[in-house]
Amino acid sequence: MIGCGGTKLALTGNSILSEQAWNELAQNEGATGGGVSEVFAAPAFQSGVNVPVAPNGFRGRGVPDVAADADPASGYDVLVDGESTVIGGTSAVAPLWAGLLARINQLVGKPAGYLNPILYSTNVATTFHDITSGNNNGYSAGPGWDPCTGLGVCPSIPLRPADCA
């Protein structure tokens, strides 16, 4: 299972000026989740990413693993009951990643399988666009893995539907 966090984009036209952890709680909107488990131990694949200790002192599994645009303002054009609308949230990020993995499975002709150890391997983790600013009102984004945006945004995923055009 891959945990998905969210980001917010600052845009000018179709160009991204900046990207940060998505947090619009002050506007009574949503925010990326994330944190450190107080129950599930940190897996071996996270041993090199400096997951902080959980509030209860436990060395737990950190989430998310990855992130993508979750801000409804720059979200995803979808059709719901015949009506066009824009959605966002980490509930939009998860299907985006599921779609990416479905495309990878199709390309290689078999299921990719358990990817978490591969995502955290040095040669893959360093390909992510690191998100280093913003917070989720519990943790802050920063260099490397963090409990707001994980490893960051995969540059091979179109950041917005308009980027596919």
ROSE-4610 file (N, C-alpha, C; in Angstrom, 1 decimal, always signed):
// ROSE-4610
residu = [M/M/M/I/I/I/G/G/G/C/C/C/G/G/G/G/G/G/T/T/T/K/K/K/L/L/L/A/A/A/L/L/L/T/T/T/G/G/G/N/N/N/S/S/S/I/I/I/L/L/L/S/S/S/E/E/E/Q/Q/Q/A/A/A/W/W/W/N/N/N/E/E/E/L/L/L/A/A/A/Q/Q/Q/N/N/N/E/E/E/G/G/G/A/A/A/T/T/T/G/G/G/G/G/G/G/G/G/V/V/V/S/S/S/E/E/E/V/V/V/F/F/F/A/A/A/A/A/A/P/P/P/A/A/A/F/F/F/Q/Q/Q/S/S/S/G/G/G/V/V/V/N/N/N/V/V/V/P/P/P/V/V/V/A/A/A/P/P/P/N/N/N/G/G/G/F/F/F/R/R/R/G/G/G/R/R/R/G/G/G/V/V/V/P/P/P/D/D/D/V/V/V/A/A/A/A/A/A/D/D/D/A/A/A/D/D/D/P/P/P/A/A/A/S/S/S/G/G/G/Y/Y/Y/D/D/D/V/V/V/L/L/L/V/V/V/D/D/D/G/G/G/E/E/E/S/S/S/T/T/T/V/V/V/I/I/I/G/G/G/G/G/G/T/T/T/S/S/S/A/A/A/V/V/V/A/A/A/P/P/P/L/L/L/W/W/W/A/A/A/G/G/G/L/L/L/L/L/L/A/A/A/R/R/R/I/I/I/N/N/N/Q/Q/Q/L/L/L/V/V/V/G/G/G/K/K/K/P/P/P/A/A/A/G/G/G/Y/Y/Y/L/L/L/N/N/N/P/P/P/I/I/I/L/L/L/Y/Y/Y/S/S/S/T/T/T/N/N/N/V/V/V/A/A/A/T/T/T/T/T/T/F/F/F/H/H/H/D/D/D/I/I/I/T/T/T/S/S/S/G/G/G/N/N/N/N/N/N/N/N/N/G/G/G/Y/Y/Y/S/S/S/A/A/A/G/G/G/P/P/P/G/G/G/W/W/W/D/D/D/P/P/P/C/C/C/T/T/T/G/G/G/L/L/L/G/G/G/V/V/V/C/C/C/P/P/P/S/S/S/I/I/I/P/P/P/L/L/L/R/R/R/P/P/P/A/A/A/D/D/D/C/C/C/A/A/A]
num = [1/1/1/2/2/2/3/3/3/4/4/4/5/5/5/6/6/6/7/7/7/8/8/8/9/9/9/10/10/10/11/11/11/12/12/12/13/13/13/14/14/14/15/15/15/16/16/16/17/17/17/18/18/18/19/19/19/20/20/20/21/21/21/22/22/22/23/23/23/24/24/24/25/25/25/26/26/26/27/27/27/28/28/28/29/29/29/30/30/30/31/31/31/32/32/32/33/33/33/34/34/34/35/35/35/36/36/36/37/37/37/38/38/38/39/39/39/40/40/40/41/41/41/42/42/42/43/43/43/44/44/44/45/45/45/46/46/46/47/47/47/48/48/48/49/49/49/50/50/50/51/51/51/52/52/52/53/53/53/54/54/54/55/55/55/56/56/56/57/57/57/58/58/58/59/59/59/60/60/60/61/61/61/62/62/62/63/63/63/64/64/64/65/65/65/66/66/66/67/67/67/68/68/68/69/69/69/70/70/70/71/71/71/72/72/72/73/73/73/74/74/74/75/75/75/76/76/76/77/77/77/78/78/78/79/79/79/80/80/80/81/81/81/82/82/82/83/83/83/84/84/84/85/85/85/86/86/86/87/87/87/88/88/88/89/89/89/90/90/90/91/91/91/92/92/92/93/93/93/94/94/94/95/95/95/96/96/96/97/97/97/98/98/98/99/99/99/100/100/100/101/101/101/102/102/102/103/103/103/104/104/104/105/105/105/106/106/106/107/107/107/108/108/108/109/109/109/110/110/110/111/111/111/112/112/112/113/113/113/114/114/114/115/115/115/116/116/116/117/117/117/118/118/118/119/119/119/120/120/120/121/121/121/122/122/122/123/123/123/124/124/124/125/125/125/126/126/126/127/127/127/128/128/128/129/129/129/130/130/130/131/131/131/132/132/132/133/133/133/134/134/134/135/135/135/136/136/136/137/137/137/138/138/138/139/139/139/140/140/140/141/141/141/142/142/142/143/143/143/144/144/144/145/145/145/146/146/146/147/147/147/148/148/148/149/149/149/150/150/150/151/151/151/152/152/152/153/153/153/154/154/154/155/155/155/156/156/156/157/157/157/158/158/158/159/159/159/160/160/160/161/161/161/162/162/162/163/163/163/164/164/164/165/165/165]
x = [+0.8/+0.0/+0.9/+0.6/+1.3/+0.4/+0.9/+0.2/+0.4/-0.7/-0.7/-1.0/-0.1/-0.3/-0.7/-0.9/-1.3/-0.5/-0.5/+0.2/-0.7/-0.3/-1.0/+0.0/-0.6/+0.2/+0.0/+1.0/+0.9/+1.1/+0.2/+0.2/+0.2/+0.8/+0.6/+0.3/-0.9/-1.3/-1.1/-0.4/-0.1/+1.3/+1.9/+3.2/+3.1/+3.9/+3.9/+5.0/+4.6/+5.6/+6.2/+5.3/+5.8/+4.8/+5.2/+4.4/+4.7/+3.7/+3.9/+2.9/+3.0/+2.1/+0.7/-0.3/-1.7/-2.3/-2.6/-3.3/-4.1/-5.4/-6.4/-7.4/-6.9/-7.8/-8.2/-7.4/-7.8/-9.0/-9.2/-10.3/-11.5/-11.4/-12.4/-12.5/-11.3/-11.2/-10.4/-9.7/-9.0/-7.5/-6.8/-5.4/-4.9/-3.6/-3.0/-2.9/-3.0/-2.8/-1.3/-1.1/+0.3/+0.7/+1.7/+2.2/+3.0/+3.0/+3.8/+2.9/+2.8/+2.0/+2.5/+1.5/+1.8/+1.6/+1.3/+1.0/+1.9/+2.0/+2.7/+4.2/+5.1/+6.5/+7.0/+8.0/+8.6/+9.2/+8.8/+9.3/+10.8/+11.5/+12.9/+13.1/+12.2/+12.5/+12.5/+12.0/+12.0/+13.2/+14.1/+15.2/+16.1/+16.2/+17.1/+16.5/+15.2/+14.6/+14.3/+14.8/+14.6/+13.1/+12.3/+11.0/+11.0/+10.3/+10.4/+9.7/+10.0/+9.3/+7.9/+6.9/+5.5/+5.3/+4.2/+4.0/+4.1/+3.8/+3.9/+5.3/+6.3/+7.7/+8.0/+7.0/+7.1/+7.8/+8.6/+9.3/+8.4/+7.4/+6.4/+6.5/+5.6/+5.5/+5.1/+5.9/+5.6/+4.8/+3.8/+3.0/+2.8/+2.7/+2.5/+3.8/+3.7/+4.9/+5.2/+4.2/+4.3/+3.2/+3.2/+2.2/+1.9/+0.9/+0.5/-0.4/-0.8/-1.7/-3.0/-3.4/-4.6/-5.5/-5.1/-5.9/-7.0/-8.3/-9.4/-9.3/-8.6/-8.6/-7.8/-6.8/-6.0/-6.2/-7.3/-7.5/-7.7/-8.6/-8.8/-10.2/-10.3/-11.6/-12.2/-13.4/-14.0/-15.5/-16.1/-17.5/-18.3/-19.2/-20.0/-21.5/-22.2/-23.6/-23.8/-22.9/-23.0/-22.6/-22.2/-21.8/-20.3/-19.7/-18.3/-18.0/-17.0/-16.6/-15.1/-14.6/-13.2/-13.2/-12.4/-12.2/-10.8/-10.5/-9.2/-9.2/-8.2/-8.0/-7.1/-6.7/-5.9/-6.7/-8.1/-8.9/-8.9/-8.3/-8.1/-6.6/-5.7/-4.3/-4.2/-4.9/-4.8/-5.2/-6.3/-6.6/-5.7/-5.1/-4.0/-2.9/-2.4/-1.3/-1.8/-3.0/-3.5/-3.5/-3.9/-3.8/-2.4/-1.5/-0.1/+0.4/+0.1/+0.5/-0.2/-1.4/-2.1/-1.4/-1.0/-0.3/+1.1/+1.8/+3.1/+2.8/+1.8/+1.5/+1.2/+0.5/+0.2/+1.5/+2.3/+3.6/+4.5/+4.6/+5.5/+4.8/+3.5/+2.8/+2.6/+2.7/+2.5/+2.4/+1.8/+1.7/+3.1/+3.2/+4.5/+4.8/+3.7/+3.9/+4.2/+4.8/+5.1/+6.2/+5.8/+6.7/+7.4/+6.9/+7.4/+8.9/+9.5/+11.0/+11.7/+11.1/+11.7/+11.6/+10.4/+10.2/+11.2/+11.6/+12.5/+14.0/+14.2/+15.6/+16.2/+17.5/+18.2/+18.0/+18.1/+18.1/+16.7/+15.6/+14.3/+13.9/+14.1/+13.7/+14.3/+15.5/+16.1/+15.5/+14.6/+14.0/+12.7/+12.2/+11.0/+11.3/+10.3/+10.4/+10.1/+11.1/+10.9/+10.1/+9.1/+8.3/+8.8/+9.3/+10.0/+9.3/+8.1/+7.4/+6.0/+5.4/+4.0/+3.9/+2.7/+2.5/+1.1/+0.8/-0.5/-1.1/-0.6/-1.0/-0.5/+0.3/+0.9/+2.4/+2.7/+4.1/+4.4/+5.6/+6.0/+6.7/+6.6/+7.3/+8.8/+9.7/+11.1/+11.9/+13.2/+14.1/+14.0/+13.9/+13.8/+12.4/+12.3/+11.0/+10.4/+9.1/+8.5/+7.0/+6.4/+5.1/+4.0/+4.3/+3.2/+3.1/+4.3/+4.3/+5.2/+5.6/+6.4/+7.7/+8.0/+9.2/+9.0/+7.8/+7.5/+6.6/+6.7/+5.9/+6.7/+6.1/+6.8/+6.8/+7.9/+7.9/+7.3/+7.2/+6.6/+5.1/+4.5/+3.0/+2.7/+1.8/+1.4/+0.8/+1.3/+0.8/-0.6/-1.1/-2.5/-3.0/-4.3/-4.8/-4.3/-4.2/-3.8/-2.4/-1.5/-0.2/-0.1/-1.2/-1.3/-1.6/-2.0/-2.4/-1.2]
y = [-1.2/+0.0/+1.2/+2.2/+3.4/+4.5/+5.2/+6.4/+7.6/+8.3/+9.5/+10.8/+11.8/+13.1/+14.1/+15.3/+16.3/+17.6/+18.2/+19.5/+20.6/+21.8/+23.0/+23.6/+24.0/+24.6/+26.1/+26.9/+28.3/+28.3/+28.8/+28.7/+30.1/+30.2/+31.3/+30.6/+30.7/+30.0/+28.5/+27.8/+26.4/+26.1/+27.2/+27.0/+27.0/+26.1/+26.0/+26.9/+27.9/+28.8/+28.1/+27.4/+26.8/+25.7/+24.9/+23.8/+23.6/+23.4/+23.2/+22.2/+21.8/+20.9/+21.6/+20.8/+21.4/+21.5/+22.7/+23.0/+24.2/+24.0/+25.1/+25.0/+24.5/+24.4/+25.7/+26.7/+28.1/+28.6/+28.1/+28.5/+27.5/+26.7/+25.6/+24.7/+24.5/+23.5/+22.3/+21.6/+20.4/+20.6/+19.5/+19.6/+18.1/+18.1/+16.7/+16.1/+14.8/+14.1/+13.8/+12.9/+12.5/+12.4/+11.7/+11.6/+10.3/+9.9/+8.7/+7.8/+6.6/+5.6/+5.4/+5.3/+5.0/+3.5/+2.7/+1.3/+0.5/+0.9/+0.1/+0.5/-0.5/-0.2/+0.4/+1.1/+1.6/+0.5/+0.4/-0.7/-0.5/-1.5/-1.4/-0.4/-0.3/+0.6/+2.0/+2.4/+3.8/+4.0/+3.1/+3.3/+4.4/+4.8/+5.9/+7.2/+7.4/+8.7/+9.6/+9.2/+10.1/+10.3/+9.3/+9.4/+9.8/+10.9/+11.3/+10.3/+10.4/+9.6/+10.0/+9.1/+9.4/+10.2/+10.8/+11.6/+10.8/+9.4/+8.6/+8.0/+8.4/+7.9/+6.7/+6.2/+5.0/+5.3/+4.4/+4.5/+3.8/+4.6/+4.0/+4.3/+3.7/+3.9/+5.3/+6.0/+7.3/+7.3/+8.2/+8.4/+9.9/+10.3/+9.5/+9.1/+8.3/+7.9/+8.8/+9.3/+10.1/+11.2/+12.1/+13.2/+13.6/+14.4/+15.0/+16.2/+16.9/+18.1/+17.6/+18.2/+17.9/+19.1/+20.3/+21.5/+21.5/+21.6/+21.6/+22.8/+23.9/+25.0/+24.7/+23.8/+23.4/+21.9/+21.3/+19.9/+19.2/+18.3/+17.4/+17.5/+17.7/+17.8/+16.4/+16.3/+15.0/+15.2/+14.1/+14.2/+13.3/+14.0/+13.3/+13.5/+12.3/+12.4/+13.3/+13.3/+14.1/+15.5/+15.9/+17.3/+17.4/+18.4/+18.6/+19.4/+18.9/+19.6/+19.4/+20.1/+20.0/+19.4/+18.4/+17.9/+17.9/+17.7/+17.7/+16.8/+17.0/+16.2/+15.0/+14.5/+13.3/+12.1/+12.2/+11.3/+11.3/+12.4/+12.5/+12.0/+12.2/+11.8/+10.3/+9.6/+8.1/+7.5/+7.9/+7.3/+7.7/+8.9/+9.3/+8.4/+8.0/+7.1/+5.7/+5.3/+4.0/+3.9/+5.0/+5.0/+4.9/+5.6/+5.5/+4.1/+3.4/+2.0/+1.1/+1.4/+0.5/+0.7/+1.9/+2.1/+1.4/+1.4/+0.7/-0.8/-1.3/-2.7/-3.1/-2.2/-2.5/-2.4/-1.5/-1.4/-2.6/-3.1/-4.2/-5.5/-5.5/-6.8/-7.7/-7.1/-7.9/-6.9/-7.3/-6.4/-6.0/-4.8/-4.2/-4.8/-5.2/-5.8/-4.8/-5.2/-4.4/-3.3/-2.1/-1.0/-0.2/-0.3/+0.6/+0.5/-0.7/-0.7/-0.1/-0.2/+0.4/+1.9/+2.4/+3.9/+4.5/+3.9/+4.4/+4.1/+3.3/+3.1/+4.4/+4.6/+5.8/+6.2/+5.3/+5.6/+6.1/+5.7/+6.1/+7.3/+7.3/+8.4/+9.7/+9.7/+11.0/+11.6/+10.8/+11.3/+12.1/+12.1/+12.8/+14.3/+15.1/+16.5/+16.7/+17.1/+17.3/+18.5/+18.4/+19.5/+19.9/+21.1/+21.5/+22.6/+23.0/+24.0/+23.6/+24.3/+24.0/+23.0/+22.8/+21.9/+21.3/+20.4/+19.8/+20.1/+21.1/+21.5/+20.5/+19.6/+18.6/+18.4/+18.5/+18.3/+19.3/+19.6/+20.5/+19.7/+20.2/+19.7/+20.2/+19.4/+19.8/+18.9/+19.2/+18.4/+16.9/+16.1/+14.7/+14.2/+13.0/+12.5/+13.3/+13.6/+14.3/+13.8/+14.0/+13.4/+14.3/+15.1/+15.9/+15.5/+15.3/+15.0/+13.8/+13.1/+11.9/+12.2/+11.3/+11.5/+12.7/+13.2/+14.3/+13.9/+14.6/+14.4/+13.8/+12.7/+12.0/+12.9/+13.3/+14.1/+13.5/+12.1/+11.4/+11.5/+11.9/+12.1/+13.5/+13.6/+15.0/+15.6/+16.8/+17.5/+17.9/+18.2/+18.6/+18.1/+17.9/+17.5/+18.3/+19.6/+20.5/+20.2/+19.6/+19.2/+18.1/+17.4/+16.2/+16.7/+17.9/+18.5/+18.7]
z = [+0.0/+0.0/+0.0/-0.8/-0.9/-0.4/+0.7/+1.2/+0.4/+0.1/-0.7/+0.0/-0.1/+0.5/-0.6/-0.1/-1.1/-1.1/-2.2/-2.4/-2.9/-2.8/-3.4/-4.4/-5.5/-6.6/-6.6/-6.8/-7.2/-8.7/-9.5/-10.9/-11.6/-12.7/-13.6/-15.0/-15.5/-16.7/-16.5/-17.3/-17.1/-16.5/-16.0/-15.4/-13.9/-13.3/-11.8/-11.3/-10.4/-9.8/-8.6/-7.8/-6.6/-6.2/-5.2/-4.7/-3.3/-2.5/-1.0/-0.5/+0.7/+1.4/+1.4/+1.0/+0.9/+2.3/+2.7/+4.0/+3.9/+3.8/+3.8/+4.9/+6.0/+7.2/+7.7/+7.6/+8.1/+7.3/+6.1/+5.3/+5.3/+6.4/+6.5/+5.3/+4.7/+3.6/+4.1/+3.2/+3.6/+3.7/+4.0/+4.1/+3.9/+3.6/+3.5/+4.9/+4.9/+6.2/+6.3/+7.2/+7.4/+8.8/+9.1/+10.5/+10.7/+11.9/+12.3/+13.2/+12.8/+13.5/+14.9/+15.8/+17.2/+17.5/+16.4/+16.5/+15.6/+14.4/+13.4/+13.3/+13.5/+13.5/+12.1/+12.2/+11.0/+10.1/+8.9/+8.0/+7.7/+7.3/+6.9/+5.8/+4.9/+3.7/+4.1/+5.3/+5.8/+6.7/+6.9/+7.8/+7.5/+6.3/+5.9/+5.7/+6.0/+5.7/+6.9/+8.1/+9.3/+9.7/+9.7/+10.2/+11.7/+12.1/+13.5/+14.4/+15.6/+16.6/+16.8/+16.9/+17.1/+18.4/+18.6/+19.8/+21.1/+21.0/+22.2/+22.4/+21.5/+21.6/+20.8/+20.1/+19.3/+18.0/+17.5/+16.2/+15.2/+14.6/+13.8/+12.3/+11.5/+10.1/+9.8/+8.9/+8.5/+7.2/+7.2/+6.0/+5.8/+4.5/+3.3/+2.7/+1.7/+0.9/-0.2/-0.9/-2.1/-2.0/-2.9/-3.0/-4.4/-4.6/-5.9/-5.5/-6.5/-6.4/-5.8/-4.6/-4.0/-3.8/-4.2/-4.0/-5.0/-4.5/-5.4/-6.4/-6.1/-7.0/-8.2/-8.1/-9.3/-9.6/-9.1/-9.1/-10.4/-10.4/-11.6/-12.1/-13.4/-14.1/-14.2/-13.7/-13.8/-14.2/-14.6/-15.0/-14.0/-13.3/-12.2/-12.6/-12.9/-13.2/-14.4/-15.4/-16.6/-16.4/-15.2/-15.0/-14.8/-15.4/-15.3/-14.0/-13.3/-12.0/-11.8/-10.9/-10.5/-9.0/-8.8/-7.5/-7.1/-5.8/-5.3/-4.0/-3.2/-2.0/-2.2/-1.1/-1.2/-1.8/-1.7/-2.3/-3.8/-4.4/-5.8/-6.1/-5.2/-5.4/-5.5/-4.6/-4.6/-5.9/-6.5/-7.8/-8.9/-8.8/-9.7/-9.7/-8.5/-8.3/-8.8/-8.5/-8.9/-10.4/-11.1/-12.5/-13.1/-12.4/-12.8/-12.8/-11.6/-11.5/-12.4/-12.8/-13.8/-15.2/-15.5/-16.7/-16.7/-15.6/-15.4/-15.6/-14.9/-15.1/-16.5/-17.2/-18.7/-19.5/-19.2/-20.0/-19.8/-18.6/-18.3/-18.5/-18.6/-18.9/-17.7/-16.5/-15.3/-14.1/-13.0/-11.8/-11.3/-11.0/-10.5/-9.1/-8.4/-7.1/-6.0/-4.9/-3.7/-4.1/-4.2/-4.7/-3.6/-2.3/-1.3/-1.2/-1.1/-1.0/-2.2/-3.3/-4.6/-4.5/-4.1/-4.0/-3.1/-2.0/-1.0/-1.4/-2.4/-2.8/-3.3/-3.0/-3.4/-4.8/-5.7/-7.2/-7.6/-6.9/-7.2/-6.3/-5.1/-4.2/-4.6/-5.2/-5.6/-6.9/-7.5/-8.7/-8.4/-7.2/-6.8/-6.7/-7.0/-6.8/-5.3/-4.5/-3.1/-2.7/-1.9/-1.4/-0.1/+0.1/+1.3/+2.1/+1.7/+2.5/+2.7/+3.7/+4.1/+5.2/+5.7/+6.9/+6.8/+7.8/+7.9/+9.3/+9.9/+11.3/+12.3/+12.0/+12.9/+12.6/+11.3/+10.9/+9.8/+9.5/+8.4/+7.3/+6.1/+5.0/+5.1/+4.6/+4.7/+3.7/+3.7/+2.7/+3.0/+1.9/+2.0/+2.4/+2.9/+3.3/+4.4/+4.4/+5.5/+5.7/+6.9/+7.2/+6.6/+5.6/+4.9/+3.4/+2.8/+1.4/+1.0/+2.0/+1.8/+1.1/+0.1/-0.8/-1.7/-1.9/-2.8/-4.0/-5.0/-6.2/-7.3/-7.9/-9.0/-10.2/-10.8/-12.0/-13.2/-13.2/-14.4/-14.4/-13.3/-13.3/-13.7/-14.7/-15.1/-13.8/-13.5/-12.3/-12.3/-13.5/-13.6/-15.0/-15.2/-16.5/-17.6/-17.4/-18.5/-19.0/-18.1/-18.5/-19.5/-19.6/-20.6/-22.0/-22.1/-23.5/-24.4]
